[in-house]
Amino acid sequence: MRITELRLGTLSIPLKKPFKTALRSTDTVTTNIVALVADTGDVGYGEAPPTVAITGDTDGSITCTLATRIAPALIGRDVSELQDAVSAVAHSAVGNTSAKAAADIALHDLWGKLCGQPLSRLWGGTKRTFTTDYTVSLNAPEEMARDAVEAVRDGYDALKIKVGVDFRLDLERIGAVRRAVGPEVLLRVDANQGWTPKEAIRAIRYMEDEGLDIELVEQPVACHDIEGLKWVTDAVETAILADESVYSPRDALRLISLRAADMLNIKLMKSGGLSGALTICGMAESAGMECMIGAMMESKVSVTAAAHLAMARRVVTRYDLDPPILCASDPVRGGVIYDGAALELNDAPGLGIESVEGVAWGEIIKG
């Protein structure tokens, strides 16, 4: 099975309601879809959303990197030589992790189809289902409380609360959600880099003293402030999850060696795809550090890839894969199956994706 062409397209999916964090706000999932076509007629799908506030990747940088750097490195390659192919993607450019992720995911999809097995099974996965949390967007405390109650009524028993704008008001937001949903619902807090280390310590200690029972706090400080992140981790009892501070295995090594966080949040758009994510999983497992699997605002294409990874690695113990739930429609045929908060994989090879509807296909690069 050899790669004969790379196709680029765009996809836009409206959200049920606006998604707001300390870094950005959007009412639509806009993303770039990649299709790697093999000489057998098989197609491998990948995806790269332009999350400029986090990865720095724009639509222009993604499509340019894929068309001018990654496509020439892949066309003509034998899919069975997966390690050589993913290495070519990784070394095609500096940075550009979302573009690399799209190609890496599509390569793995084709490899799974070549082998005739789902990716998770090829990696030795045994889990069949897991449940995701549900994200409560950053709004006024009373609106967040209403959204949280609605999510619980819909069957979600784990919520991620977005904060990070005015840490005093953030405490009102968290308190309002806890009072609204009661003590049985699992709550996670995501500050999206919005606090200083001193504010983070003050806020988390307040939550602990008030008995708000927060399972973890995600990325409380700026991504580059590893010393500040460690300071927070060492100063509080609540678990600290690193997100924007960990992109590559090199980042993971630094965080692990310093014990600057208690857990790592793996996202394929940060790690450059499944290959980097698998390496981070191995590093974390060796260090006895658990991981969360998360996503940007993505379609079910790349979220399915993340779900396969989650099914295959025991070190992934927490799941934040709700973007397809937040969308008003699902244009992806096949892939991960949602039943409320529960996710299940089908038995089709690779990602198990049959097609993606509504893609505006553009450039086609051939050998």
Disulfide bonds with the S-S distance in Angstrom:
none
